[in-house]
Amino acid sequence: MATTTVTIRVDDTLKRAATEAFEGMGLSLANGISVYLTRVAATKCIPFKVEVPAYTPSPAFGLTGDAYKKHLIEAKKRILNGQYSEHELIEV
């Protein structure tokens, strides 16, 4: 069987944690990734549920939960009533 090299960039902490987990299963990091890719190739899907976590507004905005939802509803009403100003797109 011919092999090839796959190069990916991951967070160093993630790499260490995954390496430790795979070693606990008797696998190297490369073997663990190969097992994962084999499963994906065989099933044509990711072998676990992938979800977008519920959005929680950053406390940096000063609004969370119901207050943030109320803010969005009020902003929507203002926009629908034409109470907004347009801005040019700024590209960096």
N, C-alpha and C positions, 0 to 999 in steps of 0.2 A: 504494500500500500504506500503510495507516494504521500509525503507530508508537505505542508507549507507552513510558513510563519505568519501569525496574526499579531499585529502590534496594536495595543489599545492604551489609552491613558486613563488611569483611575486615581482617585484620592489615595494617598499613601496609607492612611488609617484603614480604609476599606480593604486595600490589598492585604495588609497584615491580618486583619480580622478574617478575611476569606481564606487566606493561607492557613491560619490556625484552625479554622473550622474544617477545611478539607483534610488537613493532616490528622485531625481527630477521627476522620473517617478512613484514614489509611491512604489518602490520595494526595498527590502534589497539586499545586494550584493549576498547572497545565492540564493534569488529568481531570480535575474537577470541572474546568471550563469545557474540556472535550466531552465529558459526560453530558453537560448542559446542552451543548451544541448538537450532540447526537440525538438527544430527546426532542429538541426543537425541529431538527430535520425529519425525524420519524413521525412526529405528530402534526407538524405544520402549525404549531401554536406555542405560545409561551407556557411552560408547565406550571404556572401558578396564576392566580387572579391579579390583574394589573388594574389599579384604581387610581383616580385622581383624588387626593385627600380633600375633604371638605375645606373650602376656603375660609380662613379666619383672617380678618383684616389685621394688619400690623398695628400693634399698640402705638407705633410712631405716628399714626394718623390721628390718634386721640379718640377714635370711635371704635367700639366693638359691639358685637351682638346686635340687639334690637336697635341701638342708637345708630349703628352703621347702616342697617337696613332702612331705617327711617330717613337717613340722610340721602340714600340712593333714590328712594321713592320721591322725595321732595325735589331732588335734582332732575329726575325724569319729568316731573310735572312742569318745572320751569322751562325745560327744553321744549316740551310739547306746546307750551304757551308762548314760545318764541322769545323767552327771556334768557338769551345767551349771546355770546359774542364769538365770532369766528377768529381763528388764529392761523397764521401761515405755518405750514409744516417746516420744522427746523430739522435739518439733517446734519449730523456730525461726522 
